[in-house]
Amino acid sequence: MGKSKLYQDQLKSFDQNVFYSLDKAISILKEMAHVKFDEMVDISFKLGIDPKQSDQMIRGALSLPHGIGKDVRVIVIATDNAADEAKAAGADEVGFDELLDKIKGGWLDFDTMIATPMAMQKVRTLGRVLGPRGLMPNPKTGTVTDNPSAAVREAKAGRVEYRSDKTGCVHAYVGKVSFAADALKENATTLTNALLRARPAGAKGTYVVSCTISSTMSPGIKVDTKEFIRG
């Protein structure tokens, strides 16, 4: 399938063989032509890990200093006071059996699911539905918690989850094209530092193999990792 005229024009904005500084890559991304909606900005890393080894899987979550500019739909599986507090904190949907049944019926109109530890016994029955979509709550990302109200506020404020896929790559949003360049850089650097701290003990050789930054509809721009990554 051929690339659009816009995509071809965007490719002319930079040299595909050059590894740019993060500042320059962001500048190119912001200055190139874009579609009419405010596109999300995605940063992607190829990591030197063995995805087949469970102890080398990368997964976590963090709040970016400038958020991601996206309205995050959050649901909470909880009962009693925890449910009331989560609703007050801004959760879009809160419930237990009835909400789980709704998901079993095919409803997946949410970005993040938060659950109390007590609720996880039933949530795990939806593993085949939630797991492949990256929606299964996990203590490592703070989405299994006895304090769901705090988790809701963090998610709504721009908390992003990241995880390595079966090829050893990590993708995450760091904002929108309309963000100031400094804000995009700070968000991207914050995510990068989190990935560096998450380096598995078993990972050998070069940890961050490559990095690219792109918008929803644009080609990826190669980033020179040497300026903000060691190893």
Secondary structure by P-SEA (a helix, b strand, c coil): ccccaaaaaaaacccccccccaaaaaaaaaaccccccbbbbbbbbbccccccccccccccccccccccccbbbbbbbcccaaaaaaaaacccccccaaaaaaaaaccccccbbbbccccccccccccccccccccccccccccccccaaaaaaaaaabbbbbbbcccbbbbbbcccccccaaaaaaaaaaaaaaaaaacccccccccccbbbbbcccccbbbbcccccccc
